[in-house]
């Protein structure tokens, strides 16, 4: 990890700057991401299946809490040079995060009443 990468992580760990980055680049300056709604999330993704284990690190991740149960995750990956494989790497990271959420849900649902068929077989409820 280079000095520039570390400095960018520190710079964007400021919630005002982080929100400005997203609002300026995605929302044409409209304040969609608000600093007071942001909370830093661990950048570490760990997955351990029966046959393999993997860990990936993201540069900086913040959770934006919205109304009710809804939230958004905003991830920043600093790059000094163009990395044409970056979209695939980010997709793998997000798939790992979703996979962990499903694993947790299956664990919770295994203790609850599940409907016969798909819910029972896969431990994932329709809702």
Chimera marker file (.cmm) of the C-alpha trace (Angstrom):
<marker_set name="trace">
<marker id="1" x="0.000" y="0.000" z="0.000" r="1" g="1" b="0" radius="0.5"/>
<marker id="2" x="1.559" y="3.246" z="-1.136" r="1" g="1" b="0" radius="0.5"/>
<marker id="3" x="1.705" y="6.617" z="0.571" r="1" g="1" b="0" radius="0.5"/>
<marker id="4" x="-0.755" y="8.163" z="-1.928" r="1" g="1" b="0" radius="0.5"/>
<marker id="5" x="-3.286" y="5.414" z="-1.187" r="1" g="1" b="0" radius="0.5"/>
<marker id="6" x="-2.975" y="5.956" z="2.565" r="1" g="1" b="0" radius="0.5"/>
<marker id="7" x="-3.313" y="9.728" z="2.210" r="1" g="1" b="0" radius="0.5"/>
<marker id="8" x="-6.430" y="9.351" z="0.038" r="1" g="1" b="0" radius="0.5"/>
<marker id="9" x="-8.002" y="6.992" z="2.574" r="1" g="1" b="0" radius="0.5"/>
<marker id="10" x="-7.363" y="9.490" z="5.361" r="1" g="1" b="0" radius="0.5"/>
<marker id="11" x="-8.621" y="12.385" z="3.202" r="1" g="1" b="0" radius="0.5"/>
<marker id="12" x="-11.869" y="10.635" z="2.229" r="1" g="1" b="0" radius="0.5"/>
<marker id="13" x="-12.492" y="9.229" z="5.716" r="1" g="1" b="0" radius="0.5"/>
<marker id="14" x="-13.809" y="12.738" z="6.468" r="1" g="1" b="0" radius="0.5"/>
<marker id="15" x="-17.580" y="12.316" z="6.013" r="1" g="1" b="0" radius="0.5"/>
<marker id="16" x="-18.055" y="15.749" z="4.389" r="1" g="1" b="0" radius="0.5"/>
<marker id="17" x="-15.439" y="14.969" z="1.731" r="1" g="1" b="0" radius="0.5"/>
<marker id="18" x="-16.799" y="11.475" z="1.227" r="1" g="1" b="0" radius="0.5"/>
<marker id="19" x="-20.327" y="12.817" z="0.672" r="1" g="1" b="0" radius="0.5"/>
<marker id="20" x="-18.999" y="15.546" z="-1.647" r="1" g="1" b="0" radius="0.5"/>
<marker id="21" x="-17.169" y="12.932" z="-3.745" r="1" g="1" b="0" radius="0.5"/>
<marker id="22" x="-20.371" y="10.975" z="-4.399" r="1" g="1" b="0" radius="0.5"/>
<marker id="23" x="-22.671" y="13.987" z="-4.732" r="1" g="1" b="0" radius="0.5"/>
<marker id="24" x="-20.327" y="15.689" z="-7.211" r="1" g="1" b="0" radius="0.5"/>
<marker id="25" x="-19.540" y="12.624" z="-9.295" r="1" g="1" b="0" radius="0.5"/>
<marker id="26" x="-22.923" y="10.861" z="-9.400" r="1" g="1" b="0" radius="0.5"/>
<marker id="27" x="-25.602" y="13.396" z="-8.529" r="1" g="1" b="0" radius="0.5"/>
<marker id="28" x="-24.450" y="16.587" z="-10.329" r="1" g="1" b="0" radius="0.5"/>
<marker id="29" x="-23.870" y="18.331" z="-6.984" r="1" g="1" b="0" radius="0.5"/>
<marker id="30" x="-27.284" y="17.555" z="-5.450" r="1" g="1" b="0" radius="0.5"/>
<marker id="31" x="-26.964" y="16.540" z="-1.802" r="1" g="1" b="0" radius="0.5"/>
<marker id="32" x="-28.164" y="12.942" z="-1.993" r="1" g="1" b="0" radius="0.5"/>
<marker id="33" x="-25.436" y="11.558" z="0.273" r="1" g="1" b="0" radius="0.5"/>
<marker id="34" x="-25.465" y="13.521" z="3.542" r="1" g="1" b="0" radius="0.5"/>
<marker id="35" x="-22.438" y="13.458" z="5.883" r="1" g="1" b="0" radius="0.5"/>
<marker id="36" x="-24.596" y="13.113" z="9.010" r="1" g="1" b="0" radius="0.5"/>
<marker id="37" x="-26.135" y="9.903" z="7.578" r="1" g="1" b="0" radius="0.5"/>
<marker id="38" x="-22.730" y="8.231" z="7.026" r="1" g="1" b="0" radius="0.5"/>
<marker id="39" x="-21.048" y="5.643" z="9.232" r="1" g="1" b="0" radius="0.5"/>
<marker id="40" x="-17.737" y="3.940" z="8.434" r="1" g="1" b="0" radius="0.5"/>
<marker id="41" x="-17.952" y="0.176" z="7.811" r="1" g="1" b="0" radius="0.5"/>
<marker id="42" x="-15.142" y="-2.360" z="8.006" r="1" g="1" b="0" radius="0.5"/>
<marker id="43" x="-13.417" y="-2.697" z="4.624" r="1" g="1" b="0" radius="0.5"/>
<marker id="44" x="-12.540" y="-6.363" z="5.312" r="1" g="1" b="0" radius="0.5"/>
<marker id="45" x="-14.512" y="-9.087" z="3.526" r="1" g="1" b="0" radius="0.5"/>
<marker id="46" x="-13.926" y="-12.594" z="4.893" r="1" g="1" b="0" radius="0.5"/>
<marker id="47" x="-15.534" y="-15.678" z="3.431" r="1" g="1" b="0" radius="0.5"/>
<marker id="48" x="-14.904" y="-19.212" z="4.638" r="1" g="1" b="0" radius="0.5"/>
<marker id="49" x="-16.683" y="-22.019" z="2.818" r="1" g="1" b="0" radius="0.5"/>
<marker id="50" x="-16.192" y="-25.719" z="3.408" r="1" g="1" b="0" radius="0.5"/>
<marker id="51" x="-13.420" y="-26.011" z="0.815" r="1" g="1" b="0" radius="0.5"/>
<marker id="52" x="-11.864" y="-22.531" z="0.678" r="1" g="1" b="0" radius="0.5"/>
<marker id="53" x="-11.353" y="-19.263" z="2.541" r="1" g="1" b="0" radius="0.5"/>
<marker id="54" x="-10.707" y="-15.809" z="1.120" r="1" g="1" b="0" radius="0.5"/>
<marker id="55" x="-10.183" y="-12.303" z="2.428" r="1" g="1" b="0" radius="0.5"/>
<marker id="56" x="-10.431" y="-9.103" z="0.394" r="1" g="1" b="0" radius="0.5"/>
<marker id="57" x="-9.815" y="-5.516" z="1.468" r="1" g="1" b="0" radius="0.5"/>
<marker id="58" x="-11.649" y="-2.514" z="0.112" r="1" g="1" b="0" radius="0.5"/>
<marker id="59" x="-10.162" y="0.954" z="0.515" r="1" g="1" b="0" radius="0.5"/>
<marker id="60" x="-13.003" y="2.809" z="2.237" r="1" g="1" b="0" radius="0.5"/>
<marker id="61" x="-16.645" y="1.876" z="2.852" r="1" g="1" b="0" radius="0.5"/>
<marker id="62" x="-19.387" y="3.955" z="4.431" r="1" g="1" b="0" radius="0.5"/>
<marker id="63" x="-22.991" y="3.067" z="5.152" r="1" g="1" b="0" radius="0.5"/>
<marker id="64" x="-25.629" y="5.713" z="4.561" r="1" g="1" b="0" radius="0.5"/>
<marker id="65" x="-28.605" y="5.148" z="6.861" r="1" g="1" b="0" radius="0.5"/>
<marker id="66" x="-31.826" y="6.299" z="5.249" r="1" g="1" b="0" radius="0.5"/>
<marker id="67" x="-35.414" y="6.147" z="6.451" r="1" g="1" b="0" radius="0.5"/>
<marker id="68" x="-36.562" y="2.948" z="8.132" r="1" g="1" b="0" radius="0.5"/>
<marker id="69" x="-34.581" y="-0.181" z="7.326" r="1" g="1" b="0" radius="0.5"/>
<marker id="70" x="-33.097" y="1.123" z="4.079" r="1" g="1" b="0" radius="0.5"/>
<marker id="71" x="-29.452" y="1.980" z="3.649" r="1" g="1" b="0" radius="0.5"/>
<marker id="72" x="-26.823" y="2.321" z="0.954" r="1" g="1" b="0" radius="0.5"/>
<marker id="73" x="-23.151" y="1.299" z="0.972" r="1" g="1" b="0" radius="0.5"/>
<marker id="74" x="-20.718" y="3.619" z="-0.759" r="1" g="1" b="0" radius="0.5"/>
<marker id="75" x="-17.301" y="2.134" z="-1.539" r="1" g="1" b="0" radius="0.5"/>
<marker id="76" x="-14.208" y="4.021" z="-2.688" r="1" g="1" b="0" radius="0.5"/>
<marker id="77" x="-11.297" y="2.247" z="-4.373" r="1" g="1" b="0" radius="0.5"/>
<marker id="78" x="-8.279" y="4.505" z="-4.939" r="1" g="1" b="0" radius="0.5"/>
<marker id="79" x="-6.305" y="3.872" z="-8.142" r="1" g="1" b="0" radius="0.5"/>
<marker id="80" x="-3.182" y="5.657" z="-9.296" r="1" g="1" b="0" radius="0.5"/>
<marker id="81" x="-3.192" y="3.848" z="-12.643" r="1" g="1" b="0" radius="0.5"/>
<marker id="82" x="-6.049" y="2.555" z="-14.768" r="1" g="1" b="0" radius="0.5"/>
<marker id="83" x="-6.962" y="-0.995" z="-13.752" r="1" g="1" b="0" radius="0.5"/>
<marker id="84" x="-9.142" y="-2.509" z="-16.474" r="1" g="1" b="0" radius="0.5"/>
<marker id="85" x="-9.925" y="-5.460" z="-14.212" r="1" g="1" b="0" radius="0.5"/>
<marker id="86" x="-11.343" y="-3.196" z="-11.467" r="1" g="1" b="0" radius="0.5"/>
<marker id="87" x="-15.031" y="-3.749" z="-12.363" r="1" g="1" b="0" radius="0.5"/>
<marker id="88" x="-14.589" y="-7.512" z="-11.969" r="1" g="1" b="0" radius="0.5"/>
<marker id="89" x="-12.704" y="-7.104" z="-8.690" r="1" g="1" b="0" radius="0.5"/>
<marker id="90" x="-15.436" y="-4.834" z="-7.288" r="1" g="1" b="0" radius="0.5"/>
<marker id="91" x="-18.166" y="-7.246" z="-8.466" r="1" g="1" b="0" radius="0.5"/>
<marker id="92" x="-16.372" y="-10.112" z="-6.664" r="1" g="1" b="0" radius="0.5"/>
<marker id="93" x="-16.152" y="-8.025" z="-3.504" r="1" g="1" b="0" radius="0.5"/>
<marker id="94" x="-19.843" y="-7.175" z="-3.616" r="1" g="1" b="0" radius="0.5"/>
<marker id="95" x="-20.759" y="-10.809" z="-4.342" r="1" g="1" b="0" radius="0.5"/>
<marker id="96" x="-18.725" y="-11.842" z="-1.285" r="1" g="1" b="0" radius="0.5"/>
<marker id="97" x="-20.572" y="-9.280" z="0.852" r="1" g="1" b="0" radius="0.5"/>
<marker id="98" x="-23.982" y="-10.480" z="-0.405" r="1" g="1" b="0" radius="0.5"/>
<marker id="99" x="-22.920" y="-14.101" z="0.086" r="1" g="1" b="0" radius="0.5"/>
<marker id="100" x="-22.084" y="-13.374" z="3.725" r="1" g="1" b="0" radius="0.5"/>
<marker id="101" x="-25.481" y="-11.709" z="4.218" r="1" g="1" b="0" radius="0.5"/>
<marker id="102" x="-27.218" y="-14.787" z="2.768" r="1" g="1" b="0" radius="0.5"/>
<marker id="103" x="-25.143" y="-17.092" z="4.992" r="1" g="1" b="0" radius="0.5"/>
<marker id="104" x="-26.240" y="-15.110" z="8.067" r="1" g="1" b="0" radius="0.5"/>
<marker id="105" x="-29.898" y="-15.149" z="6.948" r="1" g="1" b="0" radius="0.5"/>
<marker id="106" x="-29.793" y="-18.929" z="6.393" r="1" g="1" b="0" radius="0.5"/>
<marker id="107" x="-28.423" y="-19.358" z="9.892" r="1" g="1" b="0" radius="0.5"/>
<marker id="108" x="-31.223" y="-17.191" z="11.352" r="1" g="1" b="0" radius="0.5"/>
<marker id="109" x="-33.931" y="-18.814" z="9.218" r="1" g="1" b="0" radius="0.5"/>
<marker id="110" x="-32.880" y="-22.366" z="10.112" r="1" g="1" b="0" radius="0.5"/>
<marker id="111" x="-34.290" y="-21.709" z="13.592" r="1" g="1" b="0" radius="0.5"/>
<marker id="112" x="-37.631" y="-20.418" z="12.292" r="1" g="1" b="0" radius="0.5"/>
<marker id="113" x="-40.603" y="-22.063" z="10.635" r="1" g="1" b="0" radius="0.5"/>
<marker id="114" x="-39.955" y="-22.363" z="6.926" r="1" g="1" b="0" radius="0.5"/>
<marker id="115" x="-42.494" y="-23.225" z="4.253" r="1" g="1" b="0" radius="0.5"/>
<marker id="116" x="-42.054" y="-26.545" z="2.428" r="1" g="1" b="0" radius="0.5"/>
<marker id="117" x="-40.224" y="-26.367" z="-0.878" r="1" g="1" b="0" radius="0.5"/>
<marker id="118" x="-37.663" y="-23.689" z="-1.689" r="1" g="1" b="0" radius="0.5"/>
<marker id="119" x="-37.730" y="-21.941" z="1.694" r="1" g="1" b="0" radius="0.5"/>
<marker id="120" x="-37.120" y="-25.200" z="3.541" r="1" g="1" b="0" radius="0.5"/>
<marker id="121" x="-34.502" y="-26.513" z="1.094" r="1" g="1" b="0" radius="0.5"/>
<marker id="122" x="-32.430" y="-23.339" z="0.796" r="1" g="1" b="0" radius="0.5"/>
<marker id="123" x="-33.214" y="-21.662" z="4.155" r="1" g="1" b="0" radius="0.5"/>
<marker id="124" x="-34.040" y="-18.355" z="2.415" r="1" g="1" b="0" radius="0.5"/>
<marker id="125" x="-37.508" y="-16.939" z="2.927" r="1" g="1" b="0" radius="0.5"/>
<marker id="126" x="-39.500" y="-15.449" z="0.059" r="1" g="1" b="0" radius="0.5"/>
<marker id="127" x="-39.781" y="-12.075" z="1.829" r="1" g="1" b="0" radius="0.5"/>
<link id1="1" id2="2" r="1" g="1" b="0" radius="0.2"/>
<link id1="2" id2="3" r="1" g="1" b="0" radius="0.2"/>
<link id1="3" id2="4" r="1" g="1" b="0" radius="0.2"/>
<link id1="4" id2="5" r="1" g="1" b="0" radius="0.2"/>
<link id1="5" id2="6" r="1" g="1" b="0" radius="0.2"/>
<link id1="6" id2="7" r="1" g="1" b="0" radius="0.2"/>
<link id1="7" id2="8" r="1" g="1" b="0" radius="0.2"/>
<link id1="8" id2="9" r="1" g="1" b="0" radius="0.2"/>
<link id1="9" id2="10" r="1" g="1" b="0" radius="0.2"/>
<link id1="10" id2="11" r="1" g="1" b="0" radius="0.2"/>
<link id1="11" id2="12" r="1" g="1" b="0" radius="0.2"/>
<link id1="12" id2="13" r="1" g="1" b="0" radius="0.2"/>
<link id1="13" id2="14" r="1" g="1" b="0" radius="0.2"/>
<link id1="14" id2="15" r="1" g="1" b="0" radius="0.2"/>
<link id1="15" id2="16" r="1" g="1" b="0" radius="0.2"/>
<link id1="16" id2="17" r="1" g="1" b="0" radius="0.2"/>
<link id1="17" id2="18" r="1" g="1" b="0" radius="0.2"/>
<link id1="18" id2="19" r="1" g="1" b="0" radius="0.2"/>
<link id1="19" id2="20" r="1" g="1" b="0" radius="0.2"/>
<link id1="20" id2="21" r="1" g="1" b="0" radius="0.2"/>
<link id1="21" id2="22" r="1" g="1" b="0" radius="0.2"/>
<link id1="22" id2="23" r="1" g="1" b="0" radius="0.2"/>
<link id1="23" id2="24" r="1" g="1" b="0" radius="0.2"/>
<link id1="24" id2="25" r="1" g="1" b="0" radius="0.2"/>
<link id1="25" id2="26" r="1" g="1" b="0" radius="0.2"/>
<link id1="26" id2="27" r="1" g="1" b="0" radius="0.2"/>
<link id1="27" id2="28" r="1" g="1" b="0" radius="0.2"/>
<link id1="28" id2="29" r="1" g="1" b="0" radius="0.2"/>
<link id1="29" id2="30" r="1" g="1" b="0" radius="0.2"/>
<link id1="30" id2="31" r="1" g="1" b="0" radius="0.2"/>
<link id1="31" id2="32" r="1" g="1" b="0" radius="0.2"/>
<link id1="32" id2="33" r="1" g="1" b="0" radius="0.2"/>
<link id1="33" id2="34" r="1" g="1" b="0" radius="0.2"/>
<link id1="34" id2="35" r="1" g="1" b="0" radius="0.2"/>
<link id1="35" id2="36" r="1" g="1" b="0" radius="0.2"/>
<link id1="36" id2="37" r="1" g="1" b="0" radius="0.2"/>
<link id1="37" id2="38" r="1" g="1" b="0" radius="0.2"/>
<link id1="38" id2="39" r="1" g="1" b="0" radius="0.2"/>
<link id1="39" id2="40" r="1" g="1" b="0" radius="0.2"/>
<link id1="40" id2="41" r="1" g="1" b="0" radius="0.2"/>
<link id1="41" id2="42" r="1" g="1" b="0" radius="0.2"/>
<link id1="42" id2="43" r="1" g="1" b="0" radius="0.2"/>
<link id1="43" id2="44" r="1" g="1" b="0" radius="0.2"/>
<link id1="44" id2="45" r="1" g="1" b="0" radius="0.2"/>
<link id1="45" id2="46" r="1" g="1" b="0" radius="0.2"/>
<link id1="46" id2="47" r="1" g="1" b="0" radius="0.2"/>
<link id1="47" id2="48" r="1" g="1" b="0" radius="0.2"/>
<link id1="48" id2="49" r="1" g="1" b="0" radius="0.2"/>
<link id1="49" id2="50" r="1" g="1" b="0" radius="0.2"/>
<link id1="50" id2="51" r="1" g="1" b="0" radius="0.2"/>
<link id1="51" id2="52" r="1" g="1" b="0" radius="0.2"/>
<link id1="52" id2="53" r="1" g="1" b="0" radius="0.2"/>
<link id1="53" id2="54" r="1" g="1" b="0" radius="0.2"/>
<link id1="54" id2="55" r="1" g="1" b="0" radius="0.2"/>
<link id1="55" id2="56" r="1" g="1" b="0" radius="0.2"/>
<link id1="56" id2="57" r="1" g="1" b="0" radius="0.2"/>
<link id1="57" id2="58" r="1" g="1" b="0" radius="0.2"/>
<link id1="58" id2="59" r="1" g="1" b="0" radius="0.2"/>
<link id1="59" id2="60" r="1" g="1" b="0" radius="0.2"/>
<link id1="60" id2="61" r="1" g="1" b="0" radius="0.2"/>
<link id1="61" id2="62" r="1" g="1" b="0" radius="0.2"/>
<link id1="62" id2="63" r="1" g="1" b="0" radius="0.2"/>
<link id1="63" id2="64" r="1" g="1" b="0" radius="0.2"/>
<link id1="64" id2="65" r="1" g="1" b="0" radius="0.2"/>
<link id1="65" id2="66" r="1" g="1" b="0" radius="0.2"/>
<link id1="66" id2="67" r="1" g="1" b="0" radius="0.2"/>
<link id1="67" id2="68" r="1" g="1" b="0" radius="0.2"/>
<link id1="68" id2="69" r="1" g="1" b="0" radius="0.2"/>
<link id1="69" id2="70" r="1" g="1" b="0" radius="0.2"/>
<link id1="70" id2="71" r="1" g="1" b="0" radius="0.2"/>
<link id1="71" id2="72" r="1" g="1" b="0" radius="0.2"/>
<link id1="72" id2="73" r="1" g="1" b="0" radius="0.2"/>
<link id1="73" id2="74" r="1" g="1" b="0" radius="0.2"/>
<link id1="74" id2="75" r="1" g="1" b="0" radius="0.2"/>
<link id1="75" id2="76" r="1" g="1" b="0" radius="0.2"/>
<link id1="76" id2="77" r="1" g="1" b="0" radius="0.2"/>
<link id1="77" id2="78" r="1" g="1" b="0" radius="0.2"/>
<link id1="78" id2="79" r="1" g="1" b="0" radius="0.2"/>
<link id1="79" id2="80" r="1" g="1" b="0" radius="0.2"/>
<link id1="80" id2="81" r="1" g="1" b="0" radius="0.2"/>
<link id1="81" id2="82" r="1" g="1" b="0" radius="0.2"/>
<link id1="82" id2="83" r="1" g="1" b="0" radius="0.2"/>
<link id1="83" id2="84" r="1" g="1" b="0" radius="0.2"/>
<link id1="84" id2="85" r="1" g="1" b="0" radius="0.2"/>
<link id1="85" id2="86" r="1" g="1" b="0" radius="0.2"/>
<link id1="86" id2="87" r="1" g="1" b="0" radius="0.2"/>
<link id1="87" id2="88" r="1" g="1" b="0" radius="0.2"/>
<link id1="88" id2="89" r="1" g="1" b="0" radius="0.2"/>
<link id1="89" id2="90" r="1" g="1" b="0" radius="0.2"/>
<link id1="90" id2="91" r="1" g="1" b="0" radius="0.2"/>
<link id1="91" id2="92" r="1" g="1" b="0" radius="0.2"/>
<link id1="92" id2="93" r="1" g="1" b="0" radius="0.2"/>
<link id1="93" id2="94" r="1" g="1" b="0" radius="0.2"/>
<link id1="94" id2="95" r="1" g="1" b="0" radius="0.2"/>
<link id1="95" id2="96" r="1" g="1" b="0" radius="0.2"/>
<link id1="96" id2="97" r="1" g="1" b="0" radius="0.2"/>
<link id1="97" id2="98" r="1" g="1" b="0" radius="0.2"/>
<link id1="98" id2="99" r="1" g="1" b="0" radius="0.2"/>
<link id1="99" id2="100" r="1" g="1" b="0" radius="0.2"/>
<link id1="100" id2="101" r="1" g="1" b="0" radius="0.2"/>
<link id1="101" id2="102" r="1" g="1" b="0" radius="0.2"/>
<link id1="102" id2="103" r="1" g="1" b="0" radius="0.2"/>
<link id1="103" id2="104" r="1" g="1" b="0" radius="0.2"/>
<link id1="104" id2="105" r="1" g="1" b="0" radius="0.2"/>
<link id1="105" id2="106" r="1" g="1" b="0" radius="0.2"/>
<link id1="106" id2="107" r="1" g="1" b="0" radius="0.2"/>
<link id1="107" id2="108" r="1" g="1" b="0" radius="0.2"/>
<link id1="108" id2="109" r="1" g="1" b="0" radius="0.2"/>
<link id1="109" id2="110" r="1" g="1" b="0" radius="0.2"/>
<link id1="110" id2="111" r="1" g="1" b="0" radius="0.2"/>
<link id1="111" id2="112" r="1" g="1" b="0" radius="0.2"/>
<link id1="112" id2="113" r="1" g="1" b="0" radius="0.2"/>
<link id1="113" id2="114" r="1" g="1" b="0" radius="0.2"/>
<link id1="114" id2="115" r="1" g="1" b="0" radius="0.2"/>
<link id1="115" id2="116" r="1" g="1" b="0" radius="0.2"/>
<link id1="116" id2="117" r="1" g="1" b="0" radius="0.2"/>
<link id1="117" id2="118" r="1" g="1" b="0" radius="0.2"/>
<link id1="118" id2="119" r="1" g="1" b="0" radius="0.2"/>
<link id1="119" id2="120" r="1" g="1" b="0" radius="0.2"/>
<link id1="120" id2="121" r="1" g="1" b="0" radius="0.2"/>
<link id1="121" id2="122" r="1" g="1" b="0" radius="0.2"/>
<link id1="122" id2="123" r="1" g="1" b="0" radius="0.2"/>
<link id1="123" id2="124" r="1" g="1" b="0" radius="0.2"/>
<link id1="124" id2="125" r="1" g="1" b="0" radius="0.2"/>
<link id1="125" id2="126" r="1" g="1" b="0" radius="0.2"/>
<link id1="126" id2="127" r="1" g="1" b="0" radius="0.2"/>
</marker_set>
